[in-house]
Amino acid sequence: MLFTISCSTTPPHQNIGVGAWHEVKVLTGHNRCVNSINFSHNGKFLASSCYSIKLWDVATGKEIWTITGHQGYIPFVLFSPDDKYVVSGSSDKTIRFWNVVTGEEAKLLGDRNDDKIWSLAFSPDGQFLAAATDNKSIIIWDTETNKEFNVLLGHTDEVYSVAFNPSGTLLASASIDHTVKIWDIYQSSPTYTLLGHTKEVSFVTFSPDGKYLASGGYDKLVKIWDVDTGKEVKTLYGHTDKLCGIAYTPDGKYLASSGWDKMIKIWDTATWEEIQTIRGHTEKACFIVFSPDGQLLASGSRDTLIKFWARGK
């Protein structure tokens, strides 16, 4: 296991319009595509993944540690709900829990020998961990027993993304099979199968109030779905290439989307109008996430950079 320390750089002040999101910090250290980034729930740390996992201090932008413990690349990383662990899913077919303070491995799940992990999601109470796999399945782990609680079958191709709703009662999934599904994790069949995307669906996320589900796909579209009815309520046009990431602000007033077109778009959820296009990466913007207080937007890119964006006053 390798631990390294490095520092970040901060770009010069930029002239921006009132209320516009602008670049405030750049984190350097990864040498390949930044696949995934997520803030800790207390907002103090950011975890990122590539072929290694890095932990960053959000306030200073400094790298705290780097871990090279997986035997493959790492599509997804997130924090446990209690912020004690950074949790990673890898193409080496394992899920690993890392102690936030020490960087030491604390728990290993998986080693099923047939399921690469593309995405992870915790239930809000931390009892369950959902894993999207390349084996068309979603594995639900009980984090107290470290055993499989359920395996959800229904997709006909690899599952790219999973997300719990805010109450933890529902799970959404996105797949290469062009569909989005909404599940009750205690059941074996999906509650809804959402049809509308014409190509692979790469990401799903619930609105903070749980009423809506947003999905993004390789068809360059963001779709908004009513969770209660399973009906599509809006399609957002504007990206010129495949979608990679979607994120709501914590208050639900804005939705951000990112893609292979290197752009991040900000949408007003009251009107669904695009209010800003952010151009700052030189390669595809793979992943985006808002800080818990909504003051920062973080983006990870194939250009190896992580960028922090703040909204102007």
C-alpha positions as CSV (number, residue, x, y, z in Angstrom):
1,M,0.0,0.0,0.0
2,L,1.4,3.4,-1.0
3,F,0.8,6.7,0.8
4,T,1.8,10.0,-0.8
5,I,1.2,13.7,0.0
6,S,1.0,16.6,-2.5
7,C,-0.4,20.1,-2.7
8,S,-2.9,21.7,-5.0
9,T,-2.9,24.8,-7.0
10,T,-5.4,27.7,-7.0
11,P,-6.2,29.6,-10.2
12,P,-6.1,33.4,-10.3
13,H,-9.3,35.3,-9.8
14,Q,-11.7,35.3,-12.8
15,N,-14.1,38.1,-13.8
16,I,-17.6,36.6,-13.7
17,G,-21.2,37.6,-13.9
18,V,-23.3,38.0,-10.8
19,G,-24.5,34.6,-9.5
20,A,-22.4,32.6,-12.0
21,W,-20.4,29.6,-10.9
22,H,-16.6,30.2,-11.2
23,E,-13.5,28.2,-10.7
24,V,-11.9,28.7,-7.3
25,K,-9.5,25.8,-6.9
26,V,-7.8,23.0,-8.9
27,L,-6.6,19.8,-7.3
28,T,-3.8,18.0,-9.0
29,G,-2.3,14.6,-8.3
30,H,-4.1,12.0,-10.4
31,N,-2.3,10.9,-13.6
32,R,-5.4,9.5,-15.4
33,C,-9.1,10.1,-15.7
34,V,-10.8,11.1,-12.4
35,N,-13.6,8.6,-12.4
36,S,-15.5,9.6,-9.3
37,I,-15.5,12.2,-6.6
38,N,-17.6,12.7,-3.5
39,F,-17.7,15.0,-0.5
40,S,-17.9,13.7,3.1
41,H,-21.2,14.4,4.8
42,N,-19.6,17.0,7.1
43,G,-18.1,18.8,4.0
44,K,-14.5,18.7,5.3
45,F,-13.1,16.1,2.9
46,L,-13.3,15.0,-0.8
47,A,-12.5,11.5,-2.0
48,S,-11.5,10.8,-5.6
49,S,-10.8,7.7,-7.6
50,C,-8.8,6.7,-10.6
51,Y,-6.5,3.7,-10.3
52,S,-5.8,5.1,-6.8
53,I,-7.9,6.7,-4.2
54,K,-7.1,10.2,-2.8
55,L,-8.4,12.0,0.2
56,W,-8.4,15.8,0.1
57,D,-8.9,18.6,2.6
58,V,-11.6,20.7,1.1
59,A,-10.7,24.0,2.9
60,T,-7.0,23.9,1.8
61,G,-7.1,21.7,-1.3
62,K,-4.2,19.7,0.0
63,E,-4.0,15.9,-0.5
64,I,-4.1,14.0,2.8
65,W,-3.4,10.5,1.5
66,T,-3.3,8.3,-1.5
67,I,-4.1,4.6,-1.5
68,T,-3.2,2.0,-4.2
69,G,-5.0,-1.0,-2.7
70,H,-7.1,-2.2,-5.5
71,Q,-5.9,-4.4,-8.4
72,G,-7.9,-2.6,-11.0
73,Y,-9.3,0.8,-11.8
74,I,-11.8,2.3,-9.4
75,P,-15.0,3.6,-11.0
76,F,-16.7,4.8,-7.8
77,V,-15.8,6.2,-4.4
78,L,-18.0,7.6,-1.6
79,F,-18.1,8.1,2.2
80,S,-20.1,6.0,4.6
81,P,-22.9,8.0,6.2
82,D,-21.0,8.3,9.5
83,D,-17.9,9.6,7.5
84,K,-15.7,7.0,9.2
85,Y,-14.9,5.3,5.9
86,V,-14.1,6.0,2.3
87,V,-15.7,3.2,0.4
88,S,-14.6,2.1,-3.1
89,G,-15.8,-0.2,-5.8
90,S,-13.4,-1.6,-8.4
91,S,-13.0,-3.5,-11.6
92,D,-11.1,-6.0,-9.4
93,K,-14.6,-7.1,-8.3
94,T,-14.2,-6.0,-4.7
95,I,-15.6,-3.3,-2.4
96,R,-13.2,-1.9,0.2
97,F,-13.7,0.3,3.2
98,W,-10.8,2.6,4.1
99,N,-10.4,4.3,7.5
100,V,-10.6,8.1,6.8
101,V,-8.1,8.9,9.5
102,T,-5.4,6.3,8.8
103,G,-6.1,5.2,5.2
104,E,-5.9,1.6,6.3
105,E,-8.2,-1.0,4.9
106,A,-11.0,-1.8,7.4
107,K,-13.3,-4.1,5.5
108,L,-13.5,-6.1,2.3
109,L,-16.7,-7.0,0.5
110,G,-17.1,-9.0,-2.7
111,D,-14.4,-11.1,-4.4
112,R,-17.4,-12.9,-6.1
113,N,-15.0,-13.5,-9.1
114,D,-17.7,-12.4,-11.6
115,D,-18.9,-8.9,-10.8
116,K,-17.0,-5.7,-11.6
117,I,-18.3,-2.8,-9.6
118,W,-19.4,0.3,-11.5
119,S,-21.3,2.3,-8.9
120,L,-22.1,2.4,-5.2
121,A,-24.9,3.9,-3.0
122,F,-25.5,3.8,0.7
123,S,-29.0,3.9,2.2
124,P,-29.2,7.1,4.4
125,D,-29.0,5.1,7.6
126,G,-26.0,3.2,6.4
127,Q,-27.5,-0.2,6.9
128,F,-27.4,-1.1,3.2
129,L,-24.9,-0.6,0.4
130,A,-26.0,-1.1,-3.2
131,A,-23.5,-2.1,-5.9
132,A,-24.1,-1.8,-9.6
133,T,-22.3,-4.5,-11.5
134,D,-21.2,-5.5,-15.0
135,N,-23.2,-8.8,-14.5
136,K,-26.6,-7.1,-15.0
137,S,-27.3,-7.2,-11.3
138,I,-27.5,-4.9,-8.3
139,I,-26.1,-6.4,-5.1
140,I,-27.5,-5.1,-1.8
141,W,-25.1,-5.6,1.1
142,D,-26.1,-5.5,4.8
143,T,-23.2,-3.5,6.2
144,E,-23.8,-4.8,9.7
145,T,-23.4,-8.5,8.8
146,N,-21.2,-7.9,5.7
147,K,-23.5,-10.4,3.9
148,E,-25.6,-10.0,0.7
149,F,-29.1,-8.9,1.7
150,N,-30.6,-9.1,-1.8
151,V,-29.6,-9.4,-5.5
152,L,-31.8,-7.4,-7.8
153,L,-32.2,-8.9,-11.3
154,G,-34.1,-7.3,-14.2
155,H,-31.6,-5.3,-16.3
156,T,-30.5,-7.1,-19.5
157,D,-27.0,-5.5,-19.6
158,E,-24.5,-3.9,-17.3
159,V,-25.7,-1.6,-14.6
160,Y,-23.8,1.7,-14.6
161,S,-25.4,3.7,-11.7
162,V,-27.4,3.3,-8.5
163,A,-28.9,5.8,-6.1
164,F,-31.1,5.6,-3.0
165,N,-33.9,8.1,-2.4
166,P,-33.6,10.4,0.6
167,S,-35.8,8.2,2.8
168,G,-34.0,5.0,1.8
169,T,-37.2,3.2,0.7
170,L,-36.4,3.1,-3.0
171,L,-33.4,2.5,-5.2
172,A,-32.9,3.7,-8.7
173,S,-30.6,2.1,-11.3
174,A,-29.3,3.0,-14.8
175,S,-28.1,0.5,-17.4
176,I,-26.5,0.0,-20.7
177,D,-29.9,-1.6,-21.7
178,H,-31.3,2.0,-22.1
179,T,-33.5,1.7,-19.1
180,V,-33.9,3.2,-15.7
181,K,-35.5,1.1,-13.0
182,I,-36.9,2.0,-9.5
183,W,-36.8,-0.8,-6.9
184,D,-38.1,-1.6,-3.5
185,I,-34.9,-3.4,-2.2
186,Y,-37.1,-5.8,-0.2
187,Q,-38.6,-7.1,-3.4
188,S,-37.2,-9.0,-6.3
189,S,-38.8,-7.1,-9.2
190,P,-38.7,-3.4,-10.1
191,T,-41.5,-1.1,-9.2
192,Y,-41.1,0.8,-12.4
193,T,-39.1,0.5,-15.6
194,L,-38.6,3.9,-17.1
195,L,-38.4,4.0,-20.9
196,G,-37.3,7.0,-22.8
197,H,-33.5,7.0,-23.3
198,T,-32.4,5.7,-26.7
199,K,-28.9,4.8,-25.7
200,E,-27.0,3.7,-22.5
201,V,-28.0,5.4,-19.3
202,S,-25.0,6.4,-17.3
203,F,-26.2,8.1,-14.2
204,V,-29.2,8.5,-11.9
205,T,-29.9,10.7,-8.8
206,F,-33.0,11.6,-6.8
207,S,-34.0,15.2,-6.0
208,P,-33.4,16.1,-2.3
209,D,-37.2,15.9,-1.6
210,G,-37.4,12.5,-3.3
211,K,-40.2,13.5,-5.7
212,Y,-38.2,13.4,-8.8
213,L,-35.4,11.2,-10.4
214,A,-32.9,12.6,-12.9
215,S,-31.2,10.4,-15.4
216,G,-28.5,11.1,-18.0
217,G,-27.5,9.0,-21.0
218,Y,-25.3,8.5,-24.0
219,D,-28.2,10.0,-26.0
220,K,-27.0,13.4,-24.7
221,L,-30.2,13.9,-22.7
222,V,-31.1,14.6,-19.1
223,K,-34.6,13.2,-18.3
224,I,-36.6,14.1,-15.2
225,W,-39.1,11.5,-13.9
226,D,-41.9,11.6,-11.4
227,V,-41.1,9.0,-8.8
228,D,-44.7,8.4,-7.7
229,T,-46.0,7.7,-11.2
230,G,-42.9,6.6,-13.1
231,K,-43.8,9.2,-15.8
232,E,-41.3,11.4,-17.6
233,V,-41.9,15.0,-16.8
234,K,-39.1,16.8,-18.7
235,T,-36.2,16.3,-21.1
236,L,-33.3,18.7,-21.0
237,Y,-31.5,19.4,-24.2
238,G,-28.1,21.1,-24.6
239,H,-25.2,18.7,-24.3
240,T,-23.5,17.8,-27.5
241,D,-22.1,14.5,-26.4
242,K,-22.6,11.6,-23.9
243,L,-23.7,12.5,-20.4
244,C,-21.5,11.3,-17.5
245,G,-22.7,13.0,-14.3
246,I,-25.8,14.6,-12.7
247,A,-26.1,16.3,-9.3
248,Y,-28.7,18.3,-7.5
249,T,-27.9,21.2,-5.1
250,P,-28.9,20.3,-1.5
251,D,-31.8,22.6,-1.6
252,G,-33.0,21.2,-4.9
253,K,-33.1,24.5,-6.7
254,Y,-30.5,23.6,-9.3
255,L,-29.4,20.6,-11.2
256,A,-26.0,20.2,-12.8
257,S,-25.0,17.9,-15.6
258,S,-21.7,17.0,-17.2
259,G,-20.5,15.1,-20.2
260,W,-18.0,14.1,-22.9
261,D,-18.5,17.5,-24.4
262,K,-16.3,18.8,-21.6
263,M,-19.1,21.1,-20.3
264,I,-21.0,21.4,-17.1
265,K,-24.5,22.8,-17.4
266,I,-26.6,24.3,-14.6
267,W,-30.4,24.1,-14.8
268,D,-33.0,25.9,-12.8
269,T,-35.4,23.2,-11.5
270,A,-38.3,25.6,-11.2
271,T,-38.3,26.4,-14.9
272,W,-35.9,23.8,-16.2
273,E,-34.1,26.5,-18.1
274,E,-30.3,26.3,-18.6
275,I,-28.8,29.2,-16.6
276,Q,-25.1,28.6,-17.2
277,T,-22.6,26.5,-19.2
278,I,-19.3,26.0,-17.5
279,R,-16.3,25.4,-19.7
280,G,-13.1,24.6,-17.7
281,H,-12.0,21.1,-18.5
282,T,-10.0,20.1,-21.5
283,E,-11.4,16.5,-21.6
284,K,-14.7,14.9,-20.7
285,A,-16.2,16.0,-17.3
286,C,-16.7,12.5,-15.8
287,F,-18.3,13.3,-12.4
288,I,-19.9,16.2,-10.6
289,V,-21.1,16.7,-7.0
290,F,-22.2,19.6,-4.8
291,S,-20.8,20.1,-1.3
292,P,-23.3,19.4,1.6
293,D,-23.8,23.2,2.2
294,G,-24.3,23.8,-1.5
295,Q,-21.4,26.4,-1.7
296,L,-19.1,24.3,-3.9
297,L,-19.5,22.3,-7.1
298,A,-16.7,19.8,-7.6
299,S,-15.9,18.2,-11.0
300,G,-13.6,15.4,-12.0
301,S,-12.3,15.0,-15.5
302,R,-10.4,12.8,-17.9
303,D,-7.9,15.7,-18.0
304,T,-6.8,14.4,-14.6
305,L,-7.9,17.5,-12.7
306,I,-10.5,18.1,-10.0
307,K,-12.0,21.6,-10.0
308,F,-13.9,23.4,-7.4
309,W,-16.5,26.0,-8.5
310,A,-18.2,28.6,-6.3
311,R,-21.2,30.8,-7.1
312,G,-20.7,34.5,-7.4
313,K,-22.6,36.9,-5.1
